[in-house]
Amino acid sequence: MASILDSGGLAMTTICGEFGDGIRADVQVTVSDCPKLEVVVSSSVEAMYGDAIRAQVGKTIESFGKTNFSLYLRDNGAQPYFI
């Protein structure tokens, strides 16, 4: 898990999760400050579970009630409870 501060602490990017060669069944999520909601989902199981992953991400975002961030989710077959 890593947090990166940019612009003298005015903007924040947070990265959680492992991703890369040899990493299986995990997910990496990057959240950054953004004036409007932007969501990008990239998944190794897109063809089978892409719609379900996006629905789960949407419900989670709704529960926070915020729309001023960008979210980039890189999935490598993670179980739904990790997403």
DSSP file (Angstrom, degrees, kcal/mol; ACC not computed):
  #  RESIDUE AA STRUCTURE BP1 BP2  ACC     N-H-->O    O-->H-N    N-H-->O    O-->H-N    TCO  KAPPA ALPHA  PHI   PSI    X-CA   Y-CA   Z-CA
    1    1 A M              0   0    0      0, 0.0     2,-0.3     0, 0.0    15,-0.2   0.000 360.0 360.0 360.0 138.7    0.0    0.0    0.0
    2    2 A A  E     -A   15   0A   0     13,-2.8    13,-2.8    15,-0.1     2,-0.4  -0.997 360.0-158.2-144.2 146.9    1.3    3.4   -0.9
    3    3 A S  E     -A   14   0A   0     -2,-0.3     2,-0.4    11,-0.2    11,-0.2  -0.987  11.3-165.8-122.6 137.9    0.2    7.0   -0.7
    4    4 A I  E     -A   13   0A   0      9,-3.0     9,-2.4    -2,-0.4     2,-0.5  -0.987   6.6-153.4-126.4 125.5    1.7    9.7   -2.9
    5    5 A L  E     -A   12   0A   0     -2,-0.4     2,-0.3     7,-0.2     7,-0.2  -0.851  17.4-176.1 -98.5 133.2    1.3   13.5   -2.3
    6    6 A D  E >>> +A   11   0A   0      5,-2.3     5,-1.5    -2,-0.5     3,-1.1  -0.778  56.2  27.1-119.6 165.6    1.5   15.8   -5.3
    7    7 A S  G >45S-     0   0    0      1,-0.3     3,-1.2    -2,-0.3    -1,-0.2   0.853 131.8 -54.0  53.7  44.3    1.4   19.6   -5.7
    8    8 A G  G 345S-     0   0    0      1,-0.3    -1,-0.3    -3,-0.2    -2,-0.1   0.789 107.7 -50.6  66.0  27.1    2.7   20.4   -2.3
    9    9 A G  G <45S+     0   0    0     -3,-1.1    -1,-0.3     2,-0.3    -2,-0.2   0.483 114.8 111.0  90.0   2.6    0.1   18.3   -0.6
   10   10 A L  T <<5S+     0   0    0     -3,-1.2     2,-0.4    -4,-0.6    -3,-0.2   0.825  79.1  36.9 -79.9 -31.7   -2.9   19.9   -2.4
   11   11 A A  E   <S-A    6   0A   0     -5,-1.5    -5,-2.3    22,-0.0     2,-0.4  -0.930  73.7-157.9-120.6 145.9   -3.7   16.7   -4.4
   12   12 A M  E     -A    5   0A   0     -2,-0.4    21,-1.3    -7,-0.2     2,-0.4  -0.973   9.5-170.7-128.8 139.5   -3.5   13.2   -3.2
   13   13 A T  E     -AB   4  32A   0     -9,-2.4    -9,-3.0    -2,-0.4     2,-0.4  -0.996   9.2-167.7-123.2 130.6   -3.2    9.9   -5.0
   14   14 A T  E     -AB   3  31A   0     17,-2.7    17,-2.6    -2,-0.4     2,-0.4  -0.976   1.2-167.5-121.2 132.3   -3.6    6.6   -3.0
   15   15 A I  E     -AB   2  30A   0    -13,-2.8   -13,-2.8    -2,-0.4     2,-0.4  -0.977   7.6-179.8-121.0 128.3   -2.7    3.2   -4.4
   16   16 A C  E     + B   0  29A   0     13,-2.5    13,-2.6    -2,-0.4     2,-0.1  -0.984  41.2  29.3-128.1 138.7   -3.7   -0.1   -2.7
   17   17 A G  S    S-     0   0    0     -2,-0.4     2,-0.3    11,-0.2    11,-0.2  -0.070  76.7 -82.4 103.4 159.7   -3.0   -3.6   -3.7
   18   18 A E        +     0   0    0      9,-0.3     2,-0.3    -2,-0.1    -2,-0.0  -0.703  42.1 171.0 -98.0 149.6   -0.3   -5.6   -5.6
   19   19 A F        +     0   0    0     -2,-0.3     2,-0.3     2,-0.1     5,-0.1  -0.954  28.1  66.7-157.4 140.2   -0.1   -5.9   -9.4
   20   20 A G  S >  S-     0   0    0     -2,-0.3     3,-1.9     3,-0.3    -2,-0.0  -0.894  81.4 -11.3 144.8-172.1    2.5   -7.3  -11.7
   21   21 A D  T 3  S+     0   0    0     -2,-0.3     3,-0.1     1,-0.3    -2,-0.1  -0.314 127.1  14.0 -59.0 134.7    4.2  -10.4  -12.9
   22   22 A G  T 3  S+     0   0    0      1,-0.2     2,-0.6    -2,-0.0    -1,-0.3   0.349  94.7 120.9  82.7  -7.2    3.5  -13.4  -10.6
   23   23 A I    <   +     0   0    0     -3,-1.9     2,-0.3     3,-0.0    -3,-0.3  -0.813  39.5 178.4 -92.6 122.7    0.6  -11.7   -8.8
   24   24 A R        +     0   0    0     -2,-0.6    53,-0.1     1,-0.2     3,-0.1  -0.907  54.6  11.0-124.3 151.7   -2.6  -13.6   -9.2
   25   25 A A  S    S+     0   0    0     51,-1.8    54,-0.4    -2,-0.3     2,-0.3   0.880  96.8 115.6  52.9  47.1   -6.1  -13.1   -7.9
   26   26 A D        -     0   0    0     50,-0.5    50,-2.6    -3,-0.2    52,-0.5  -0.879  51.0-145.2-136.6 170.6   -5.5   -9.6   -6.7
   27   27 A V  E     - C   0  75A   0     -2,-0.3     2,-0.5    48,-0.2    -9,-0.3  -0.994   2.0-154.5-138.9 143.0   -6.7   -6.1   -7.4
   28   28 A Q  E     - C   0  74A   0     46,-2.6    46,-3.1    -2,-0.4     2,-0.5  -0.982  12.2-166.9-119.2 131.4   -5.0   -2.7   -7.4
   29   29 A V  E     -BC  16  73A   0    -13,-2.6   -13,-2.5    -2,-0.5     2,-0.5  -0.971   4.4-168.3-121.5 129.4   -7.0    0.4   -6.9
   30   30 A T  E     -BC  15  72A   0     42,-2.5    42,-2.7    -2,-0.5     2,-0.4  -0.978   6.0-173.3-116.9 125.4   -5.7    4.0   -7.5
   31   31 A V  E     +BC  14  71A   0    -17,-2.6   -17,-2.7    -2,-0.5     2,-0.3  -0.975   8.0 174.3-121.4 130.5   -7.8    6.9   -6.2
   32   32 A S  E     -BC  13  70A   0     38,-2.2    38,-2.8    -2,-0.4   -19,-0.2  -0.947  38.7 -95.6-133.4 153.0   -6.9   10.5   -7.1
   33   33 A D  E     + C   0  69A   0    -21,-1.3    36,-0.3    -2,-0.3     3,-0.1  -0.425  52.0 163.6 -61.5 141.2   -8.5   13.9   -6.5
   34   34 A C        -     0   0    0     34,-1.4     4,-0.0    -2,-0.1    33,-0.0  -0.957  47.0-123.0-160.7 142.8  -10.4   15.0   -9.6
   35   35 A P  S    S+     0   0    0      0, 0.0     2,-0.3     0, 0.0    32,-0.1   0.805  97.9  21.0 -63.9 -27.4  -13.1   17.6  -10.2
   36   36 A K  S    S-     0   0    0     32,-0.1    32,-0.2    -3,-0.1     2,-0.2  -0.951  98.5 -82.4-138.7 160.1  -15.6   15.0  -11.4
   37   37 A L        +     0   0    0     30,-0.5     2,-0.4    -2,-0.3    33,-0.2  -0.392  45.2 175.1 -65.6 128.4  -16.1   11.3  -11.0
   38   38 A E  E     -d   70   0A   0     31,-1.6    33,-2.8    -2,-0.2     2,-0.4  -0.997   5.4-174.0-133.4 129.5  -14.0    9.2  -13.4
   39   39 A V  E     +d   71   0A   0     -2,-0.4     2,-0.4    31,-0.2    33,-0.2  -0.989   6.0 179.0-129.9 126.6  -13.9    5.4  -13.2
   40   40 A V  E     -d   72   0A   0     31,-2.6    33,-2.9    -2,-0.4     2,-0.5  -0.996   6.6-169.2-125.7 127.5  -11.7    3.1  -15.3
   41   41 A V  E     +d   73   0A   0     -2,-0.4     2,-0.4    31,-0.2    33,-0.2  -0.974   5.8 179.5-118.9 126.4  -11.9   -0.7  -14.8
   42   42 A S  E     +d   74   0A   0     31,-3.0    33,-3.4    -2,-0.5     2,-0.4  -0.996  12.7 173.1-125.0 125.9   -9.3   -3.0  -16.4
   43   43 A S  E >   -d   75   0A   0     -2,-0.4     3,-1.1    31,-0.2    33,-0.2  -0.992  41.0-145.3-141.6 141.7   -9.7   -6.7  -15.7
   44   44 A S  T 3  S+     0   0    0     31,-1.6     3,-0.2    -2,-0.4    32,-0.1   0.647 111.6  46.2 -73.2 -15.0   -8.1  -10.0  -16.8
   45   45 A V  T >> S+     0   0    0     30,-0.1     4,-3.0     1,-0.1     3,-0.6  -0.069  74.9 130.0-115.2  30.9  -11.5  -11.5  -16.5
   46   46 A E  H <>  +     0   0    0     -3,-1.1     4,-2.2     1,-0.2     5,-0.3   0.878  67.2  55.7 -51.8 -47.4  -13.3   -8.7  -18.3
   47   47 A A  H 34 S+     0   0    0      1,-0.2    -1,-0.2    -3,-0.2     4,-0.1   0.858 119.9  29.5 -60.4 -36.7  -15.2  -11.0  -20.7
   48   48 A M  H <4 S+     0   0    0     -3,-0.6    -2,-0.2     1,-0.1    -1,-0.2   0.854 138.8  14.6 -91.6 -38.1  -16.8  -13.0  -17.9
   49   49 A Y  H  X S+     0   0    0     -4,-3.0     4,-2.7     2,-0.1     5,-0.2   0.327  85.6 109.1-126.1   6.4  -17.1  -10.6  -15.0
   50   50 A G  H  X S+     0   0    0     -4,-2.2     4,-2.5    -5,-0.4     5,-0.2   0.898  84.6  46.7 -55.2 -46.5  -16.6   -7.1  -16.3
   51   51 A D  H  > S+     0   0    0     -5,-0.3     4,-2.2     1,-0.2    -1,-0.2   0.905 113.7  48.8 -63.9 -41.3  -20.2   -6.0  -15.8
   52   52 A A  H  > S+     0   0    0      2,-0.2     4,-2.3     1,-0.2    -2,-0.2   0.892 111.2  50.1 -65.8 -39.7  -20.4   -7.5  -12.3
   53   53 A I  H  X S+     0   0    0     -4,-2.7     4,-2.6     2,-0.2    -2,-0.2   0.940 111.5  47.8 -63.8 -46.8  -17.1   -5.8  -11.3
   54   54 A R  H  X S+     0   0    0     -4,-2.5     4,-2.5    -5,-0.2    -2,-0.2   0.885 111.4  51.1 -62.1 -38.7  -18.4   -2.4  -12.6
   55   55 A A  H  X S+     0   0    0     -4,-2.2     4,-2.2     2,-0.2    -1,-0.2   0.916 111.2  47.7 -63.8 -42.6  -21.7   -2.9  -10.8
   56   56 A Q  H  X S+     0   0    0     -4,-2.3     4,-2.0     2,-0.2    -2,-0.2   0.913 112.3  48.9 -65.5 -42.5  -19.9   -3.6   -7.5
   57   57 A V  H  X S+     0   0    0     -4,-2.6     4,-2.6     1,-0.2    -2,-0.2   0.914 110.2  52.6 -62.2 -43.0  -17.6   -0.6   -8.0
   58   58 A G  H  X S+     0   0    0     -4,-2.5     4,-2.4     1,-0.2    -2,-0.2   0.904 108.9  48.8 -60.2 -43.4  -20.6    1.6   -8.7
   59   59 A K  H  X S+     0   0    0     -4,-2.2     4,-1.7     2,-0.2    -1,-0.2   0.888 111.6  49.9 -64.3 -39.1  -22.4    0.5   -5.5
   60   60 A T  H  X S+     0   0    0     -4,-2.0     4,-0.9     2,-0.2    -2,-0.2   0.924 110.6  49.3 -65.6 -43.8  -19.3    1.1   -3.4
   61   61 A I  H >X>S+     0   0    0     -4,-2.6     4,-1.1     1,-0.2     3,-1.0   0.920 108.9  53.3 -61.0 -44.4  -18.9    4.6   -4.9
   62   62 A E  H 3<5S+     0   0    0     -4,-2.4     3,-0.4     1,-0.2    -1,-0.2   0.870 101.8  59.7 -58.0 -37.8  -22.5    5.4   -4.2
   63   63 A S  H 3<5S+     0   0    0     -4,-1.7    -1,-0.2     1,-0.2    -2,-0.2   0.775 103.7  51.0 -65.4 -25.4  -22.1    4.4   -0.5
   64   64 A F  H <<5S-     0   0    0     -3,-1.0    -1,-0.2    -4,-0.9    -2,-0.2   0.765  94.3-146.2 -81.3 -26.4  -19.4    7.1   -0.1
   65   65 A G  T  <5 +     0   0    0     -4,-1.1     2,-0.3    -3,-0.4    -3,-0.1   0.689  56.8 120.0  70.1  18.2  -21.6    9.8   -1.6
   66   66 A K      < +     0   0    0     -5,-0.6    -1,-0.2     1,-0.1    -2,-0.1  -0.877  35.5 175.3-115.2 148.2  -18.6   11.6   -3.1
   67   67 A T        +     0   0    0     -2,-0.3   -30,-0.5    -3,-0.1     2,-0.3   0.161  55.8  95.6-134.7  18.7  -18.0   12.3   -6.8
   68   68 A N  S    S+     0   0    0    -32,-0.2   -34,-1.4   -31,-0.1     2,-0.3  -0.362  72.6  71.3-110.3  54.0  -14.8   14.4   -6.8
   69   69 A F  E     -C   33   0A   0     -2,-0.3   -31,-1.6   -36,-0.3     2,-0.4  -0.982  68.5-125.6-155.0 163.0  -12.3   11.7   -7.5
   70   70 A S  E     -Cd  32  38A   0    -38,-2.8   -38,-2.2    -2,-0.3     2,-0.4  -0.915  21.6-161.5-112.1 146.4  -11.0    9.4  -10.2
   71   71 A L  E     -Cd  31  39A   0    -33,-2.8   -31,-2.6    -2,-0.4     2,-0.5  -0.993   7.7-173.2-130.9 125.8  -10.7    5.6   -9.6
   72   72 A Y  E     -Cd  30  40A   0    -42,-2.7   -42,-2.5    -2,-0.4     2,-0.5  -0.975   9.0-169.8-119.7 116.3   -8.6    3.2  -11.6
   73   73 A L  E     -Cd  29  41A   0    -33,-2.9   -31,-3.0    -2,-0.5     2,-0.6  -0.929   6.9-170.9-112.4 121.2   -9.1   -0.4  -10.8
   74   74 A R  E     -Cd  28  42A   0    -46,-3.1   -46,-2.6    -2,-0.5     2,-0.4  -0.940  14.0-169.4-111.6 110.9   -6.8   -3.1  -12.2
   75   75 A D  E     -Cd  27  43A   0    -33,-3.4   -31,-1.6    -2,-0.6   -48,-0.2  -0.810  21.7-177.8-105.6 138.8   -8.1   -6.5  -11.5
   76   76 A N  S    S-     0   0    0    -50,-2.6   -51,-1.8    -2,-0.4   -50,-0.5  -0.347  79.1 -59.2-127.2  50.6   -6.3   -9.8  -12.0
   77   77 A G  S    S+     0   0    0    -52,-0.2   -50,-0.1     1,-0.2   -34,-0.0   0.750  79.2 172.7  84.4  25.5   -9.0  -12.2  -11.0
   78   78 A A        -     0   0    0    -52,-0.5    -1,-0.2     1,-0.1   -52,-0.2  -0.327  38.1-105.8 -67.0 148.4   -9.7  -11.0   -7.5
   79   79 A Q    >>  -     0   0    0    -54,-0.4     3,-2.1     1,-0.1     4,-1.0  -0.431  34.2-109.3 -68.5 149.1  -12.6  -12.4   -5.5
   80   80 A P  T 34 S+     0   0    0      0, 0.0     3,-0.4     0, 0.0    -1,-0.1   0.813 115.5  62.5 -53.5 -34.9  -15.5  -10.0   -5.2
   81   81 A Y  T 34 S+     0   0    0      1,-0.2    -3,-0.0     2,-0.2    -2,-0.0   0.696 102.0  52.5 -69.5 -15.6  -14.9   -9.4   -1.4
   82   82 A F  T <4        0   0    0     -3,-2.1    -1,-0.2     1,-0.2   -55,-0.1   0.790 360.0 360.0 -82.6 -30.1  -11.5   -7.9   -2.2
   83   83 A I     <        0   0    0     -4,-1.0    -2,-0.2    -3,-0.4    -1,-0.2   0.478 360.0 360.0 -77.1 360.0  -13.0   -5.5   -4.8
